[in-house]
Amino acid sequence: MADPRRLVPRTDTVLADPRMRTAAERLGPGLVRAGVRVAQDRVRAGEVQPDDLVAAVLSDLPESPSSLRPVLNATGVLVHTNLGRAPLSAAAVSALVRAAGCTDVELDLQTGLRGRRGRGALAALAGAVPSAEDVHVVNNNAAALALVATALAPGRDIVVSRGELVEIGDGFRIPDLLAATGARLREVGTTNRVHLEDYAAALGPDTALVLKVHPSNFVVRGFTSEVRVPELATLGVPVVVDTGSGLLAPHPRLPDEPDAATALRDGAALVTASGDKLLGGPQCGLLLGRADLVSVLRRHPMARALRVDKLTLAALEATLRGPVPPVPARLAADVADLHERAQRLATGLLAATVDAEVRPSIARVGGGGAPMVELPSAAVTLDPRLAGVLRAGSPAVLGRVEDGRLLLDLRAVDAADDDRLRLAVEAAARVLTADG
């Protein structure tokens, strides 16, 4: 009997197949070659017939060289940190593609001389918040705070309320971040109450600034007090406000969420914020405020280490100048429209013999913003056993299990994706049925 290893097609023979060459052009030769080796092992194990090797390779190759997979966010959380926070608008995605090649990100095409980096995005940000004398962009909000502390308070005091020394995602803490820059923290007040005189008593010749941090991911209720920006602005030192969520102007559905424009009008010297939360843009940190302070930040050596790339600048400008991005649009979505969409989705699923019901739901802002705000929504409920199958599908679908049912909340789902969502559920239901 012939050695079965002789039946395994040679690697160079398989790679010469026109279908494999096409796959290599799309995915790169490394991924394709690795896929061939896996398929050859399956032939040796008797799992795949030699003549079926190429088909086996093609069926197992990924759709993209990137391991990141698209997900339909049906959790009801608009800004889902584990899903990359804000989904970009179509305008921002188009801007990314345009900026992928050579661009004039740091060149004045009229003169042929070096130009201000990202001037279009900076002008768009300044136009969105006219009360800011100048603006700057770094790679996230933590970087914005780090740059402020490094440039304005090295070896000096930052006065901050004990109730605002928050812990953000993955165990990172604001006080640890600030202390790592070489600044000294002067904590004032208690965890639940702080007064203007507490701040005033902490000021001294080494005071660089007063920092006010919005505790966006929790709420303290009961016997509490805080000092607002207009009062802090009377202390005679720069007030830096970390609004966190990226809200540039007041929003009717988020009355308690601080915004950059109001903080600046109230006397803040600088405001920091995230670009990939309520603003709905790419991950970045926004700095807005007094021109003299922004100039110091921009020219500090650390600013180079924290600067954003051309893709971020392109997406940010398109977010600010273009149509309403997905996060603000879904925040403003009408609940009656959501119920109509849910009913259409459930009707389609029932026609495909998938058990589905429509249920009122409560969605959340997410991303550490507006933790107490409830957004009325609508969901389609399914067999909870579908949750794992949907996560493994293409596209992956993420919902939430509640009261023994899998809820697909539609507030965070683009209406244009409703058909994709229905087809994904139908496919998952077939897999579940086949698996018993």
Secondary structure, DSSP 8 states (H G I E B T S, - for coil): ---GGGGS--HHHHHTSHHHHHHHHHH-HHHHHHHHHHHHHHHHTTSS-GGGHHHHHHHHS-SSSS----EEE-SSEEEBGGGTBS---HHHHHHHHHHSSS--TTEETTTTEE--TTHHHHHHHHHH-TT-SEEEEESSHHHHHHHHHHHH-TTSEEEEEGGG--B-GGG-BHHHHHHTTT-EEEEES-SSB--HHHHHHH--TTEEEEEEE--TT----SS-B---HHHHGGGSS-EEEEEES---S--TT-TTS--HHHHHHTT-SEEEEESSSTT--SS-EEEEE-HHHHHHHHHSHHHHHT---HHHHHHHHHHHHSS--HHHHHHT--HHHHHHHHHHHHHHHHHTT---EEEEEEEEEETTB-TT--EEEEEEEE-TTHHHHHHTSSSEEE-EEETTEEEEESTTS-GGGHHHHHHHHHHHHHHHHHT-
